[in-house]
């Protein structure tokens, strides 16, 4: 594949315009029913993070995976109209015991375990009579705090500093929003290549260069984590509780004993809180081969989980590796993009464009 041609095409503003037009065309034409039919025997597993009242800063990268209460309600209604929401128990029985599922099944999941999952999400789920899985970070339960990568993003976006220099000497300008957003992407890509120790040194250097004031109270709904009582309330309301590690690391960057601790201790903490086994794990960040490896899959298996979920990969089938179950992320998107994404049409379009790029 000619990567230079492909990258230049994806970065072309025309590509974005064409993609938006295609989303709208597919959404209003009725053609999405064809894609739903193709995937009728597979399970769509949707990844959410935060559901917030309208008015949150949508253009802030820290809110890229957040949806408004209004949009989440619309999306739930869309699922009920075009799909069949299922529970984690139904998914487990289908995978292990061959139990039948309704066609076009969808399992809704939430990553991180923020308090808005209880405050704003649960009432809507109950109103629509839909259940979900909530994957909880155990290291910050009950506190209001950004994770390590969110702290870096916040500093890159809102520090008064006008540049950031990596420990390698590479310098990134922070003169406008576009440059700051690009620097956020660079930080994350770099983090994937570093050991945990080097990550911490790079983060420490970034913090010293980019001082900021703490996020205001208006961001509390986004950064407050569930406490132990909240987790119990979710569980008692029919939400399956799973683990998302202790501190949201890039597991592949950790030494084996540290990765084992992140995976096992989070499970043990939640089991103490709930008084019952925790059966599911979701890999932080979730890209196979980049954020977690086969080593980490083995550690999850050895820790006693029944399933582990990735952060990408499409639809689940009964032949899916149960320690690498694929999911589809939902974040800031139009209704047309949402409908196209959950139907699998978005991925099909990307494959077609990639094939077109190979011939150039």
N, C-alpha and C positions, 0 to 999 in steps of 0.2 A: 504493500500500500504506500502511496505517496503521501506521507504524513504532512508534509509542508502544504500540499494542495488542500488536504482535508482540513487542517487547522485554519488555513486562511479562509476557507468556505464557512466554517462554523463561526468564525469571528466577524464575518461580513454582516453588516446591519440588514442587508437584503435577506439573509438566511432567517433572521429573527422575524422579519415581516412575513415571509412566506410561511414560516412555521405557524405563526398566529393565525394567518388566513386559513391554513389547513385545519387547525383546531376548530375554528368557527364553522368551516364547511362540513367537517365530519359530524360535529355536534348537532347542526341544524338539518343535515341531509337525511338522517336516519341510518347512515351507513355503519354507525357504531354497533348496531344490532348484529351485523355480520361478524365483527370481531368478538363480541360477547358470545356468539354462537360457537365460534372456533374454540373458545376457552371454557365452554360450558361444563366440562368435566374436571377442570382444574380449580384450585382454590386461590382466590385473590386474597393476599394478606397485606393490609394497608398499614403503613407506619405513620402515626401522628406523634407530635411532641406536645404542643401547647395549644389550648383553646382559650382565647382572651376576649374581653369586651372590645367592641369596636373603638378605634382611635389609637391603638398602639402604633408605634413608628414602623410602618411596613417596609420602608426603604433602609432600615437598619439591618445589617447582616445577622445580628443576634436574634432577629425575629423572622428569619427566612423560613423557618419550619413551623411558624405559628399561623393559626387560622382564627378568624373571628367567630364569636358565638353564632352570629347569623349565618355565616358560610358553613359552619360545621352542621348546623341544623338542616340547611339545604342539602348538604352532602349525605347526611343520614337518610333524608327522605329519598334522595336519588338512589342510594343503596337499596332501600326497601322497595322501590319501584322496579329497579332493573336487576337486582341481585337478591341473594338470600343470606342475610347475616346469620352466622353460626357462632357457637360457643367454643371455647378451648376444649371442653370435654368432647364435643362432637368431632372436632378436628382430630383429637387423639384417638377416638374410637375408629374413625375413618382410616387413619394411618396404620394403626396397629392391628385392628380387628376386621378391617374391610367393611365396616358399616357404611350404609348408603348415606350420601349427602344430597341435598337438593342441588339442582344444576345452578351454575353461576354462584357458588358459595363465596362469601366474603367473611374474613376474620379481621376484626379491627384491633390494632395494637397501639400502645403508647410507650415511648421511650423516655427515660430520665427520671420520671416520678416527681414532677413538680406538683405543688399544691393545687394549681389550677385544674389538674385532672379530677380532683374531688370537688372543688368549688364550682367550676363551670361545666365540666364535661359530664360528670355523673348524672346531674339532673336531666340533661338532654338525652343521655343514653336510656335512663329510666323512662322518660316520657315517650321515647320511640320504641321501648321494649327491646333494646339491643344490649348485648353484653360485650365485653372487651377483655384484653390482656394488658396489664400495666407492668412494664419492666422498670424496676426501681434501683436507683443508685443508693447504696447504703451508707456511704461515707459522709454524706451531708444531710442526713435525715433531720428534719425539723429546723433547719437553718435557712437563711436567705443569703445566697452566695453564688457567684459565678463559678463555673468549672474553670480549670486551668486554660483551656483553649478559648473559652468565652472571655476570660480576663485579657488574654492577648488580643483578641479581636476588638474588645472595647477600647483598649489603649491605642491600637492602630487606627481606630476610627475617630476617637474623640480627644486624644492628647493634643495639646497645643504645639507639640514638636512638629517640625516640617519635614523630618526625614528619619529613617530607621536604618541602622547599619548592623548587618549580621556579623557574627563573630569571624566569619571568613573574610570580611571586608566588603562584601556585596552591599550596596547602598540602594535603598528604595525611597523615592520621593513621596511625601505625604501632603501634597499641595492641594488636592481636591478629593472629592468622594470616590471618583473612579480609581485614582492612584491608591487610596486607602483600602478600597475593596480588593484591589489586585494584591496589595501587601498582605491582606488577610489570607488570601489564597496561597500566597508564597509561604507564609508561616506554616500553614497546615501541610502543604506538600513537603516542606523541609522536615517537619516533625516526623513524617512517615519514614524518613531515611535515617533518623538519628536513634541512638540508644537512649534509654531512659535518662541516664546521667547527662548526656549531651543535650537532650531536650530541656532538662532543668537549667543547665547553664545558659542555653539560648534564651529561655524564658526569663531568667534572672537578668540577663543583659538587656532584653527588651523592656522589662519593667523599669530598670534604672534609667533608660533613655526616654521613656514615654510616661511620665507621671500624669495621673488623672485624679479627679475627685471621684468619690464613690458614686455609683448609680443612684439616682434619686428614688424617692418612695414610689413614684409612678411606675417604676420597673419591678416593684415587689411581686406582682402577680406572675411575672415571667420567671423570676429567679428563686422564689421560695420553694423549698422541697417539702414533700410530705413528711410528717412525723410518724412515729410508730402508731399512734392512735388513728391517724388518717389512713394508714395502710390497712389496719384492721377494719375500719369502716368500709373501705373499698371492697375488701374481701367478703365481708358480711353482706354486701350489696350484690354479690354475684360476680365481681370482677376477679379474674384470675391474676394472681400476683406472681411475677417472675423477677429474676435478677438481671441487672444491667452492669454488674461489677461494683467495686467499692468506690473508685475514684474516676471512672471513665477514661482509662488509659488507652493508648494504642497497644493492644496486647502483644502484637508481633514485635514491638520494640523492647519488651521486658525480658529479663532473665527468666528461665523456667520457673524458679521458685516464687518469683514475684507474680508472674501470671497465674500460677496455681493459687496463690493467696487471694488475688483479686476475684477469681472465679469461685473459690471455695468459701472464703469468709463472707462474701455477700450472701451466699445461699444459707449459711449457718445463721447469720444475723436475721434474715427474713423468717427463717423457720422458728427462731426463738420468739419473734414478734407474733407470728401467726399460730404457732403450735401445731403446725402440719407441714408435710413435705412441700418444697418448692420444686416444680417440675421443669420450668422453662428458663432459658437464658437468652439474652439478646446481646450480641457482640457490640461494644462501643464503636461508633462510626460504621463498622459493618461491611467494609469492602473485602471480599475474600482475596487472600494472597497479599493484601496490602496492610489491612488493619488487624487481621488475624490469619493464622496459618493452620495447617493440619495438626501441628503440635498443640495449638490451642483447642482445636476440636477434640483431641484426645484428652486434654485436661478437663474439658467440660464433661465428657463421657465418664471419666474416672471420678468426677465429683458427684455423680449420681443424678444428673439431669436427664430427662427424657428427650428433650428437644433443645436445639439452639438455633436462633434465628439470625440471618444475615441482615444487612441494611440495603440490599439491592438484589437483582437477579431475576425478577419476573414472577411467574406464578408457581405455586407448589403443586406437585403431583405425588402420588403414592410412591413413586420411585425416587423422589428427592432425598438426598442425604439428610437424615434427621438431625444432624449436627451442623447443617448448613442450609436451613430452610430459607428459600428466597422470599423477599418481600418487595413492596413497591412504596416509595416514599411520597407522602402528601405534604405540601407546604404552600407557600405563597403562589397561587396560580388562579387563572380565570376559571369560570365554570366550564367553559369549553375545553380548556386544557385538562382540568380534573377528569371530566368524562372520557376524554381521549386517552389519558394516562391509565385509568383503572380498567379500560377495555383492552389495554395492550396495544392499541393502535399507535401510540407514541413510539414505543419500542420498535414496532414494525417499520415506521417511517424512518427512524434513525438507521436501521439496518439497510434500508433501500438507499439512503444517502451515502452510507459508508461504502456500499458496493459500487455506487456511481463514482465515488472518489478513487476507488482502486483502479478504475480504468483510465484515469487521467495521468 
